[in-house]
Amino acid sequence: MDAFSDITTVLNRYFDTLYYCDLDKFDMVFHERAIYITADESPTLCYGMGEYRKIIAQRESPASRQEPRKDCIDGIELAGENTARARVRCAIGSRDFVDFLTLIREDGQWKIIAKVFQIIEK
């Protein structure tokens, strides 16, 4: 598979992670040292993966509420063989999100190393 196909697979697992609150997929898509950041909270919200994983574990999944899926990949940009950036959108509850995801490839596997996002209230 080429890099775009591999990254698209990771991004679709990312969407599944959020929609189903699936911690197995969470561990597959996020690098253990990834960061999670938004400036839409005051003060700026910045978590490591342990903290973010707890949030996902405690969240009622959109799937359990039978919310329609609203996720899409706007673009993928490669910076080289091991670094990429993706712009994606999804919805959870009453919020839409625009996420800038930075991915790195280690040992042949693409993982998200940074999630920086904007919250858009509906």
N, C-alpha and C positions, 0 to 999 in steps of 0.2 A: 504494500500500500504506500501511497505517497503521503507527504506531510499533511497536506490539506485534508485528506481522507482520515488520517489518524487523529488529527485535531478535531475534526467534525464529530468523530466517534466520542471523544472525550467531552465535547460540548453537549452532545445529546445525553450522555450519562450525567452531566452536570444538571441539565434540565430535569432529568428523572430524579436526581438527588433532592432537588428542591420540591418537586411536585409530590413525591411519595415520602419525603423525609427519610430517605434510605441511607443509613449509615454505612452499609457495605459499599455502596456506590460513592459516598462521600470520601471514604478512604482510598478509593480507586482514582478519583479525579483531583483531589487536593494533595499537594506536596505537604509533608509534615511540618515544614517551616513556613508555610504560606501565611500571608497577611490578608486581613479583611478590613476595609476602610470605607467610611462615608463621612463627608463633611456636612451631611444633612442633619446630623444630630449635633447638639451642643452640650459639651465640647465634642470635637471630632471623635467619632467612634473608631477605634482601632483594636482589633482582636487578633490573637494567634489562633491556630487551628483547634486547640483544646477548648477554648472558650466558644468558638463558633460551632464546633461539633455539639456542645451541650445545648446550644440554642436550637439546632436542627432536631436533636433528640427530644426536646420538650415541646416542639411546635406541633400543633394539629396540622396534619398534612392537607394541602389543597385537594388531593385525591379523596380523602375521607369526607370532605365537604362537597364532593362531586363538582368542583369548580372546573369550568372549561380550561383546557390547556391554551395558554397564550405565550408561547416562547418561540423565538426566532434568532437566527444568526444573521447579523447585519454585515459582518465582514471578518475576514481573517487576514492578517498581514504577517509574513515571515520576515524576521530580521536576519536570519541565517539558518544554519542547519539545526540549531538547538534552542532558538528563541522565537516566540511568536506572540502576537497580540490579537485578541478577538473582541469585537463589540457585539454584545448580545442583549436581547430584551426578554423579559418575562413578567408575569403578573402573579401576585400572591395576595389573596384577599382583596382589600380595597386599594392596594398599591400596585403601581407599575414600576418596574426597575429597568434602568439602563446600566449594564455592567461592562466595565473594561477589564478583561481578564488577560493577565500576562501568563504565558505558559513557557515552561522549559522542558527540554528533553534530557533525561538522565537514563543511562543504561537502556536506551532505545524506547523509553516510555515517556509520553507527554503528560505533564501534570500542571495544574494551575498553581502558580507561585504567588500571585497577587490578584485580589478581587477588590476593585475600587468601583463604587456604584453611586448612582443618583436615584433618589426616590421621587416618584411622580404620583402625587395623590390624585385619585379619580374624582 
